Amino acid sequence: MRINVTIFYPDARPQTKNGADSLEDSLLEGLQITPQQIFQQAGIT
């Protein structure tokens, strides 16, 4: 199963992250999570 997450920003182009790509944002400093971890925690994969 291929896992992708697309992030939409109001002032920039959307970014698509795949499986083990790290999701980071300055708003939540120190948080590092992957799309795969999100779907695993939700019980979807």
Secondary structure, DSSP 8 states (H G I E B T S, - for coil): ---EEEEEETTEEEEEEETT--B--GGGTT--B-HHHHHHHTT--
